[in-house]
Amino acid sequence: MRLAFRLIVLLVVLGGIALFWIDRDRYGGTVDPKASQPERERQAVAAAKALEERARRNLVEHPDGRHCLDPATGMHPGVTAYARARVRDPASFEHVATELAPVNLQGQHLLKLTYRTRSENGGPRQMSETFVMQNSDCSFER
């Protein structure tokens, strides 16, 4: 039984490493480290222009910011995970509502997350947190 468990853990770890290795180029940038200095600069400028174009397209196509929310639940996955990790009892976390303010001139939305959780004495407690979300890439900060 222990051998089977160790084998499963090993396969899961190797699978995670393989997924990281496969996806590292998608998230790590588009600049080739083996290219010459002028070529790297051109690649970096092209990548920055592509990000800027995507941000402009998102502002036109999705000015309400709903493209960042899960269509089924209406939650922002990153914000919800962040809030759930900070509560005392993550198992008691229950999403109530996610509200988005209109986009501002900097391409940002105010996002208000309302949720219920169990308090220190075991009773229900409703809380709200506000975040700033980028329309272009759906990133957020507190």
N, C-alpha and C positions, 0 to 999 in steps of 0.2 A: 504494500500500500504506500509506504514512504517513497519507494522508487518511482511509482506512478505519479505521485504528487510532485516529486522533484522534476520528473520529466515534463510534466505539464507546465510547471513554473518556468523551466528552461525554455520551452517552446514559446511561451507568452513573452518572455524577455527578448528572445531572439526575434520574434515577430515585431515587437515594438521597435527594436533597433533597426530592423529592415524597413519598417514604415517610415521611421525618421530619416533613414538614409535615402529612401526614394523621394520623400517630400522636401528634403532640405533645400533643393534648388528653387522650389516654388516659393518658399518663404525667406530664403537667405539672400535674395537679390538676384539681379541678372548680370552682374559684372563678372567677367571671366578673369580670374587672378593670373592666368598665364599670358594674357594679352599685354601688349606694350602700354606704356603710360598714356599716350594720346588715345589709343583705342579704348582703354579703361575709362578715360574721361568721357569719350563719346558715348559709351554704353551707359555710364551713370547719368548723363544728361538725357539720353533717350528714355531711361527708366523713370526719371523724374517727370519728364513730359507725359509719359503714359499714365503715371499716377495722377497728375494734374488733370489730364483729359478725363480719366475715370471719375474724378471728383466732380468735374463740371457736368458730366453726363448724369451722375447720380442726383445732382441738384436739380437738373431739368426733369429727369424721368421720375424721381422719387423725392419731391420737395417735402413731403410729410414725414419722411424717415421710417415709414412702415416696412421698407425693404430690409431693415435691420432686425425686425421682430419676427419671431416664429409665427407663421400663418395660423397654425392650429391653436396655440395657446395665447398668443399675444405677448409673450415674454421675450426679453432680450437675453439670450443664453448666457452671455458673459456676465452681465449685471446680476442675473439671478444666481449664478454660481458664486459670484463674489459675496453677495449678501448671505447666501446659505452657509458659506464657509465661516462667516463671522458670528453667527448666532450660537448661543450656548448649546442648543439641542438641534442640530441640523435635520434630524428626522422629523421634527415637528414643524418644519418650514412649510408654509402654504401661501402660494402666490394669490394676491387679491386683485391687483390692477397694475397696469403699466400705462402711464400717461406721458405723451410727448408734446412739448411746446413746438410751435412753428420754428423753422430754421432761421438763424440770424445771419447777419452779413458775413460772418466768419465761417459759415457752413456748419454750425453746431446746433444741436437741440438740447434743451433741458429735458431730462428723463426722470420721472418720479416713479419709484417702485414702492408699492404698498404691499405688505405681507403680514401674515399672522405667524406667531411662534409661541411656544410655551415659555412663561416667565420663570423666574427663580423659584417661586412658590408653587409652580405647577399650573397656574391659571393661564388663560389665553391672553395674549398681548398683541396688539396691532401696532405696526411700526411703518414709517415711511422714510425713504432715503432719496436724495436727489443726486443725479449724476449729470455730467456734460458728455454728450455723445457726438462724435464726428459723423456727419452725413456721408462723407466720402468712403470711409472704410469701416464704419460701425464700431470703431474703438471708443472707449469711454474712460473717464477719469472722475474721481470723486471730488 
